[in-house]
Amino acid sequence: MDTRVTVLGHLQRGGAPSAADRILAIRFGVYAVELAAKKQFGRLVVLKGQELSDIPYSDLPVFQRRKILENDEVLKAAEGINICLGR
């Protein structure tokens, strides 16, 4: 039986990385190393258009609190499958 290593991210995205993918990865890595050299930790390198920049992790939506209304369909669905959300 033959086996091969598969990079899951490439498979999910749809194939082998292109030259542009490789260059972008290098740009991200260089930017991240520059941030670390400046002791700027807890930041995420982002691509806006063609320019790289960075934002603090705390600005990511996943870290923002969101209010859920009492009649929210997601709340009802969660409670419908016995997920307790504090009520």
Secondary structure, 3 states (H helix, E strand, C coil): CCCCCCCHHHHHHCCCCCHHHHHHHHHHHHHHHHHHHCCCCCEEEEEECCEEEEEEHHHCHHHCCCCCCCCCHHHHHHHHCCCCCCC
